[in-house]
Amino acid sequence: MTWPKSLALLSLPILLTALGVGRSLAAPPGPAGAARQETNNSSGQARGIAALSWMAGSWMGNGLGGSVEEHWSAPAGGSMIGMFRLVQREATSFAQYMLIEEEQGGRVVLRFQHFNLGFEPWEKDGPLSFELVEAGPARAVFESPDEKQTPARLTYSARGEQAMSAVIESPQALGGPISFEIMFKRAVEED
């Protein structure tokens, strides 16, 4: 198998995370009454996918050996659409397309897949899948229901209104546990 040249620029832990080494796509159904797109009557805070509205927008930063950008649509129709791109040495290394959706029964799921230029998928068996296990006005935690999937956990955290971090963790990755953080700043919109 021949690997794209852009992969040579990634470190082993990042590469293993991006490729989803050792994962399967089977996801058990979520518990009844899991996170829902509604307001919690006792606190007045949005729950489920509505609680992720703070993620919407365009985010830029540096990480993974290059410049990164991530874009999220606002929650609508029970879903959010996202895109991530890594640019290294003035060329796109890969893109990642993401979908957060609320399923029947209230389970909120994040699915994403990486692509090389030419729209060639890295994950040949389909997207990686994560369940929303914590949501709030400044934090979203997604965990894989498959203990063999890499990465195992993604945590998005607001850093005020103009910054966001994404922490990617895999305690069972080949070669030992990995964890890294990407810091983003909200992109300035031009008129």
Secondary structure in CASP SS format (residue, H / E / C, confidence):
PFRMAT SS
TARGET T0000
AUTHOR 0000-0000-0000
METHOD secondary structure of the structure
MODEL  1
M C 1.00
T C 1.00
W C 1.00
P C 1.00
K H 1.00
S H 1.00
L H 1.00
A H 1.00
L H 1.00
L C 1.00
S C 1.00
L H 1.00
P H 1.00
I H 1.00
L H 1.00
L H 1.00
T H 1.00
A H 1.00
L H 1.00
G C 1.00
V C 1.00
G C 1.00
R C 1.00
S C 1.00
L C 1.00
A C 1.00
A C 1.00
P C 1.00
P C 1.00
G C 1.00
P C 1.00
A C 1.00
G C 1.00
A C 1.00
A C 1.00
R C 1.00
Q C 1.00
E C 1.00
T E 1.00
N C 1.00
N C 1.00
S C 1.00
S C 1.00
G C 1.00
Q C 1.00
A E 1.00
R C 1.00
G H 1.00
I H 1.00
A H 1.00
A H 1.00
L H 1.00
S H 1.00
W H 1.00
M H 1.00
A C 1.00
G E 1.00
S E 1.00
W E 1.00
M E 1.00
G E 1.00
N E 1.00
G E 1.00
L C 1.00
G C 1.00
G E 1.00
S E 1.00
V E 1.00
E E 1.00
E E 1.00
H E 1.00
W E 1.00
S C 1.00
A C 1.00
P C 1.00
A E 1.00
G C 1.00
G C 1.00
S E 1.00
M E 1.00
I E 1.00
G E 1.00
M E 1.00
F E 1.00
R E 1.00
L E 1.00
V E 1.00
Q E 1.00
R C 1.00
E C 1.00
A E 1.00
T E 1.00
S E 1.00
F E 1.00
A E 1.00
Q E 1.00
Y E 1.00
M E 1.00
L E 1.00
I E 1.00
E E 1.00
E E 1.00
E C 1.00
Q C 1.00
G C 1.00
G C 1.00
R C 1.00
V E 1.00
V E 1.00
L E 1.00
R E 1.00
F E 1.00
Q E 1.00
H E 1.00
F E 1.00
N E 1.00
L C 1.00
G C 1.00
F C 1.00
E E 1.00
P E 1.00
W C 1.00
E C 1.00
K C 1.00
D C 1.00
G C 1.00
P C 1.00
L E 1.00
S E 1.00
F E 1.00
E E 1.00
L E 1.00
V E 1.00
E E 1.00
A E 1.00
G E 1.00
P C 1.00
A C 1.00
R E 1.00
A E 1.00
V E 1.00
F E 1.00
E E 1.00
S C 1.00
P C 1.00
D C 1.00
E C 1.00
K C 1.00
Q C 1.00
T C 1.00
P C 1.00
A C 1.00
R E 1.00
L E 1.00
T E 1.00
Y E 1.00
S E 1.00
A E 1.00
R C 1.00
G C 1.00
E C 1.00
Q C 1.00
A E 1.00
M E 1.00
S E 1.00
A E 1.00
V E 1.00
I E 1.00
E E 1.00
S E 1.00
P C 1.00
Q C 1.00
A C 1.00
L C 1.00
G C 1.00
G C 1.00
P C 1.00
I E 1.00
S E 1.00
F E 1.00
E E 1.00
I E 1.00
M E 1.00
F E 1.00
K E 1.00
R E 1.00
A C 1.00
V C 1.00
E C 1.00
E C 1.00
D C 1.00
END
